[in-house]
Amino acid sequence: MWFLFSILTALAWGGADLFYKRGSDSNDKYSHLKIVVIVGLVMGIHATGYMLYKGIDFRLFDMVKYLPVSFFYISSMTVGYIGLRYLELSISSPVQNSSGAITAILLFIFFKQDIDWIHILGVIIITAGVIGIAIVEKQEENKLMRLQNTVIDKKYQLGFMAVIFPIIYALLDGAGTFADGIYLDELKLMSEDAALLAYEYTFFICAAIAFIYLKAIKKVQFNVFKERDKAFAAILETTGQFFYVYAMSAYAIIAAPLIASYSIFSVILSRIFLKEKLSSKHYVVITIVMIGIILLGIADEL
């Protein structure tokens, strides 16, 4: 079931990425905190409903126990939300989408892994495709800007701000996923349900802090019920997180890079809903990733 859960996670997060882009305002310096508020709110609601529905005996200590993982994830996501403000001006870095490969390498180095050549080949193909889609997206972005005679400020195009966010995101997310692999798969330090609730309630607390900061300190006008795109992104983010913990608990070293392919689904969904055309390069890269996914699916059945 890890393969199905990984695919569902990638689909959900690919959809979330689409709405994150639509809901992010490059002129709003608090846009990232608004996203944190809405995502945390949705996660808090989901955690409460899920706990009551399944009758889970949740302990506050689980939040403390899972805090290292939550810290890496929430930090990486917040950095990613900030980076969205520079999306049109920055390099669509392959680094950001390579966090799954970073995790797989770390797990392979520090823990003995029972993987065959088909799994390894699938991971390599998917990782290459994820890097490829980032390069293609940047090329398409540059082409569009040239056609529109858009002048890009060099300090943003190749500057510190354009590069640092993807790097920080990849490092934090890779570390978080590695820690999650230890917690849920390698050492089985806690159950999937406990990890899910711990993460979502921690995110909810961060959202409450961010909301108080925006409203009470910065006096920012912000109505969570009018942020439809951010809300859709939050719902899909939470849906992906639900499937994610089960995928990671079963086969972290392979699930991590597979889930990282959500950027491919993001491109496909954005073309469907935003009525944009895919170039021949897009089709090539998407085909490469699909081959890798099919290989992992076959390996899962062997």
NORPE-V221714 format. One line per field, one symbol per residue. burial: 1 if it has 9 or more other ideal C-beta (glycine too) atoms within 8 Angstrom, else 0. Layout:
burial: ???
This chain:
burial: 01101111111111111111101101000111111111111111011001100001010001101110111111111111111111101111111111111111011100100000011111111111111111111111100110000000000110101110111111111111111111111000010111111111111111110111111000000101001011111111111111111111110111111111111111111110000001001111110110111011111000
